[in-house]
Amino acid sequence: MVPPSDRAQLRALLSNRSRALLGAGRAAEALGDARAAAEAAPGWAKARWRMGRALGALGRWATRQQQGARAGVQTDHADLSS
């Protein structure tokens, strides 16, 4: 089992790398890191939000909306293009 302090660092690292990968146009890899961050911290909404952003970049809108709902984020149609 990973100690809580290490888990917090891991989730932050994976979340930040997910953002960087998404910015570099590497959405599939960004999704992988976002999923790993969500596994490291299941209740952390930011990881789900990162997953939603990566899914949107991959054109997987329905799954993106589901992730947004799980993270407690409301997604309107205008937001789906970002």
C-alpha positions as a Markdown table, in Angstrom:
| # | Residue | x | y | z |
|---|---|---|---|---|
| 1 | Met | 0.0 | 0.0 | 0.0 |
| 2 | Val | 1.2 | 3.5 | -0.9 |
| 3 | Pro | 1.5 | 5.9 | 2.1 |
| 4 | Pro | -1.1 | 8.8 | 1.9 |
| 5 | Ser | 1.6 | 11.5 | 1.3 |
| 6 | Asp | 3.1 | 9.5 | -1.6 |
| 7 | Arg | -0.4 | 9.0 | -3.0 |
| 8 | Ala | -1.0 | 12.8 | -2.9 |
| 9 | Gln | 2.3 | 13.4 | -4.7 |
| 10 | Leu | 1.5 | 10.7 | -7.3 |
| 11 | Arg | -2.0 | 12.1 | -8.1 |
| 12 | Ala | -0.6 | 15.6 | -8.5 |
| 13 | Leu | 2.2 | 14.4 | -10.7 |
| 14 | Leu | -0.1 | 12.4 | -12.9 |
| 15 | Ser | -2.7 | 15.2 | -13.1 |
| 16 | Asn | -0.1 | 17.7 | -14.1 |
| 17 | Arg | 1.5 | 15.4 | -16.6 |
| 18 | Ser | -2.0 | 14.8 | -18.1 |
| 19 | Arg | -2.5 | 18.5 | -18.5 |
| 20 | Ala | 0.9 | 18.9 | -20.2 |
| 21 | Leu | 0.3 | 16.0 | -22.5 |
| 22 | Leu | -3.1 | 17.3 | -23.5 |
| 23 | Gly | -1.5 | 20.7 | -24.2 |
| 24 | Ala | 1.0 | 18.9 | -26.5 |
| 25 | Gly | -1.8 | 17.3 | -28.4 |
| 26 | Arg | -1.3 | 13.8 | -26.9 |
| 27 | Ala | -4.8 | 13.3 | -25.7 |
| 28 | Ala | -4.7 | 9.5 | -25.5 |
| 29 | Glu | -1.6 | 9.6 | -23.2 |
| 30 | Ala | -3.2 | 12.4 | -21.2 |
| 31 | Leu | -6.3 | 10.2 | -20.7 |
| 32 | Gly | -4.0 | 7.4 | -19.4 |
| 33 | Asp | -2.4 | 9.7 | -16.8 |
| 34 | Ala | -5.8 | 11.1 | -15.8 |
| 35 | Arg | -7.1 | 7.6 | -15.2 |
| 36 | Ala | -4.1 | 6.7 | -13.2 |
| 37 | Ala | -4.6 | 9.9 | -11.1 |
| 38 | Ala | -8.2 | 8.9 | -10.5 |
| 39 | Glu | -7.1 | 5.4 | -9.4 |
| 40 | Ala | -4.5 | 6.9 | -7.0 |
| 41 | Ala | -7.2 | 9.2 | -5.5 |
| 42 | Pro | -10.7 | 7.9 | -6.4 |
| 43 | Gly | -12.5 | 10.8 | -4.7 |
| 44 | Trp | -10.5 | 13.6 | -6.3 |
| 45 | Ala | -12.7 | 15.5 | -8.7 |
| 46 | Lys | -9.7 | 17.1 | -10.5 |
| 47 | Ala | -8.6 | 13.8 | -11.8 |
| 48 | Arg | -12.1 | 13.2 | -13.3 |
| 49 | Trp | -12.1 | 16.7 | -14.7 |
| 50 | Arg | -8.7 | 15.9 | -16.4 |
| 51 | Met | -10.3 | 12.7 | -17.8 |
| 52 | Gly | -13.2 | 14.7 | -19.2 |
| 53 | Arg | -10.9 | 17.1 | -20.9 |
| 54 | Ala | -8.9 | 14.3 | -22.5 |
| 55 | Leu | -12.0 | 12.5 | -23.6 |
| 56 | Gly | -13.3 | 15.7 | -25.1 |
| 57 | Ala | -10.1 | 16.1 | -27.1 |
| 58 | Leu | -10.6 | 12.5 | -28.3 |
| 59 | Gly | -14.1 | 13.3 | -29.4 |
| 60 | Arg | -15.7 | 11.0 | -26.9 |
| 61 | Trp | -18.4 | 13.4 | -25.8 |
| 62 | Ala | -20.8 | 11.0 | -24.1 |
| 63 | Thr | -18.1 | 9.6 | -21.9 |
| 64 | Arg | -16.9 | 13.1 | -21.2 |
| 65 | Gln | -20.3 | 14.1 | -19.9 |
| 66 | Gln | -20.4 | 11.1 | -17.6 |
| 67 | Gln | -17.0 | 11.9 | -16.2 |
| 68 | Gly | -18.1 | 15.5 | -15.6 |
| 69 | Ala | -21.1 | 14.3 | -13.8 |
| 70 | Arg | -19.0 | 12.0 | -11.6 |
| 71 | Ala | -16.7 | 15.0 | -10.8 |
| 72 | Gly | -19.7 | 17.2 | -10.0 |
| 73 | Val | -19.1 | 19.4 | -13.0 |
| 74 | Gln | -22.0 | 20.7 | -15.1 |
| 75 | Thr | -21.2 | 20.6 | -18.8 |
| 76 | Asp | -23.3 | 22.6 | -21.2 |
| 77 | His | -23.2 | 22.2 | -25.0 |
| 78 | Ala | -21.0 | 25.3 | -25.5 |
| 79 | Asp | -18.3 | 23.7 | -23.3 |
| 80 | Leu | -18.2 | 20.5 | -25.4 |
| 81 | Ser | -16.1 | 22.2 | -28.1 |
| 82 | Ser | -13.2 | 22.9 | -25.7 |
